[in-house]
Amino acid sequence: MLKRFGCMDVPDCVSGDGGYVTVISGLPRSGTSMMMRALLCAGMPVLTDNVRRQDDRNPHGYFEWEAVKNRDGYQAWMAQARGRAVKLVSRFLPHLPATHGYRVVFMHRQLEAVIRSQGDMARHHSGQEWNEEEGQALFRLYAEHVPNVLRWVRSRPNMRLLEVDYDQVLHDPLGSFGAVARFLAPTSLDVGAMAATVDAGLNHQAMEVRAHG
């Protein structure tokens, strides 16, 4: 008889909010920090260690949890994450243990804007300038990665998925966050407080395009 191990048990999504881990995911610079801040202000506990401090490119904070970078150590902090929101870059999603239930809020942003924003961060913090070829290579990588990882999430019986568009949040924060609140029910969220956190002035890439358009 085949011996069973705990890691082989994949639960269906559990009922009630206490058993879930809420995962805010997406590409780097896709609006995950914005969503984490909105959830915190709406009354949802978040899992963050404040190791990475806010700066002029993200003055409201990054809301990161350093432990997510250790791919082999997820089980050690899963109990802390239950009932909370944790920020997880999309490439780490497949490392989530199959022994927990997850509500995944996936942030979408135009790939051109994501890459411009990442390039701006690199230039601002390290002085490194990306050339056009590097940007195009990253675009191709992301264009393949995003649908692949979303396909994987949809295939998991222990995961529920909501996709949120970054630009739509800026255009209609009440509507966008209302959808998030319904998805995360029965967790009680103050949608008005979420909408009040939106800072369109941080959309540096859109402002730059308009300025030179």
C-alpha positions in Angstrom: 0.0 0.0 0.0 1.2 3.5 -0.9 2.2 5.4 2.2 0.5 8.8 2.5 2.2 12.0 3.7 0.6 15.2 4.9 1.9 17.1 1.9 -0.2 14.8 -0.4 -3.5 16.1 1.0 -4.9 18.9 -1.1 -7.9 20.5 0.7 -10.8 22.0 -1.1 -11.2 25.7 -0.3 -12.6 25.8 3.2 -15.6 27.8 4.3 -15.2 30.9 6.5 -12.4 33.4 6.4 -10.4 32.1 9.3 -9.0 29.1 7.4 -7.9 30.9 4.3 -4.6 32.5 3.5 -5.3 35.6 1.4 -2.5 36.0 -1.2 -2.0 39.3 -3.0 0.0 38.4 -6.1 1.1 39.7 -9.5 4.2 40.8 -11.3 6.6 43.2 -9.5 5.2 46.8 -9.8 1.7 45.6 -10.8 -0.1 47.2 -7.8 0.3 44.5 -5.1 1.5 47.1 -2.5 -1.5 49.3 -3.3 -3.8 46.3 -2.7 -2.1 45.4 0.5 -2.4 48.9 1.8 -6.1 49.1 0.9 -6.8 45.8 2.7 -4.9 47.0 5.8 -6.9 50.3 5.9 -10.1 48.3 5.4 -9.5 46.4 8.6 -7.9 43.2 7.3 -4.8 41.9 9.2 -1.7 41.7 6.9 1.5 39.7 7.3 4.4 42.0 6.9 7.8 42.6 8.6 8.6 46.1 7.4 12.2 45.0 6.5 11.9 46.8 3.2 11.0 50.4 4.1 9.0 52.9 2.1 10.8 55.1 -0.2 10.1 57.9 -2.8 9.0 55.2 -5.3 6.6 53.6 -2.9 6.0 56.1 -0.1 3.2 54.1 1.4 5.3 51.1 1.9 6.0 47.7 0.2 4.1 45.4 2.7 6.5 42.6 2.2 7.2 39.4 4.2 10.9 38.4 3.8 10.1 34.7 4.5 8.4 34.3 1.2 11.9 34.4 -0.5 12.8 31.1 1.2 11.0 28.6 -1.0 11.6 25.7 1.3 10.4 27.5 4.5 6.7 28.2 3.7 5.3 25.7 6.1 7.0 27.5 9.0 4.9 30.6 8.7 1.6 29.3 7.2 -0.1 29.3 10.6 0.7 33.0 11.0 -0.8 33.7 7.6 -4.2 32.2 8.1 -6.8 34.9 8.3 -4.4 37.5 7.0 -3.2 38.9 3.6 0.3 38.2 2.5 2.1 39.7 -0.6 3.6 37.1 -2.9 5.2 37.8 -6.3 3.6 35.6 -8.9 6.7 33.4 -9.5 6.4 32.1 -5.9 2.8 31.0 -6.2 3.7 27.4 -7.0 5.6 27.1 -3.8 2.5 27.6 -1.6 2.0 24.4 0.4 -0.9 22.2 -0.9 -2.1 21.7 2.7 -3.8 25.1 3.0 -6.6 27.0 1.4 -5.9 30.2 -0.5 -7.8 33.2 -1.8 -5.6 34.7 -4.5 -6.1 38.3 -5.6 -4.0 38.7 -8.8 -3.1 42.2 -9.9 -2.9 42.9 -13.6 -1.2 45.9 -15.1 -0.2 46.6 -18.7 3.1 44.9 -19.3 4.6 48.0 -20.9 3.9 49.9 -17.7 5.2 47.2 -15.5 8.5 47.1 -17.4 8.8 50.8 -17.5 8.2 51.0 -13.7 10.7 48.2 -13.0 13.3 50.0 -15.2 12.6 53.3 -13.4 13.2 51.5 -10.1 16.5 50.0 -11.3 17.6 53.4 -12.7 16.6 55.3 -9.5 18.2 52.9 -7.0 21.2 51.5 -8.8 21.8 53.9 -11.7 21.5 51.0 -14.1 19.8 51.6 -17.4 17.9 48.9 -19.3 18.3 48.8 -23.0 15.5 48.1 -25.5 16.6 44.5 -26.0 16.5 43.7 -22.3 13.0 45.3 -22.0 11.7 43.3 -24.9 13.1 40.0 -23.5 11.4 40.8 -20.2 8.2 41.5 -22.0 8.3 38.1 -23.7 9.1 36.4 -20.4 6.2 38.0 -18.6 3.7 37.5 -21.5 4.4 33.8 -21.2 4.6 33.6 -17.4 1.3 35.4 -16.4 -1.1 33.1 -18.3 0.9 30.0 -17.3 0.8 30.8 -13.6 -2.9 31.8 -13.7 -3.7 28.5 -15.5 -1.9 26.7 -12.6 -3.8 28.6 -9.9 -7.2 27.8 -11.6 -6.2 24.1 -11.6 -5.7 24.0 -7.9 -8.7 22.7 -5.8 -7.4 24.6 -2.7 -7.3 28.0 -4.5 -9.9 30.6 -5.4 -8.9 33.4 -7.8 -9.9 37.0 -8.4 -8.2 39.1 -11.1 -8.0 42.8 -10.6 -6.9 45.4 -13.1 -4.6 48.1 -11.8 -5.9 50.8 -14.1 -9.5 50.0 -13.4 -8.8 50.4 -9.6 -7.5 53.9 -10.4 -10.5 54.7 -12.6 -13.2 53.1 -10.4 -11.8 52.4 -6.9 -15.2 51.8 -5.3 -16.3 49.3 -7.9 -13.0 47.5 -8.0 -12.6 47.2 -4.2 -16.3 46.3 -3.9 -15.5 43.2 -6.1 -12.6 42.4 -3.8 -14.7 42.7 -0.7 -17.3 40.3 -2.2 -14.6 37.9 -3.1 -13.1 38.0 0.4 -16.5 37.6 2.2 -17.2 36.8 4.9 -14.2 38.9 5.9 -15.7 42.4 6.7 -14.0 45.1 4.7 -14.6 48.9 4.7 -14.8 49.5 0.9 -14.8 53.3 1.4 -11.6 53.2 3.4 -10.1 51.0 0.6 -11.0 53.5 -2.1 -9.6 56.4 0.0 -6.2 54.9 -0.2 -5.8 55.1 -4.0 -3.1 57.6 -4.9 -3.3 58.1 -8.6 -0.2 60.4 -8.4 1.9 57.3 -7.9 1.2 56.1 -11.4 4.5 57.6 -12.6 4.5 55.8 -15.9 1.1 57.0 -17.0 2.0 60.6 -16.1 5.3 60.3 -18.0 3.5 59.0 -21.1 0.9 61.9 -20.9 3.7 64.4 -20.4 5.5 63.2 -23.6 2.4 62.3 -25.6 
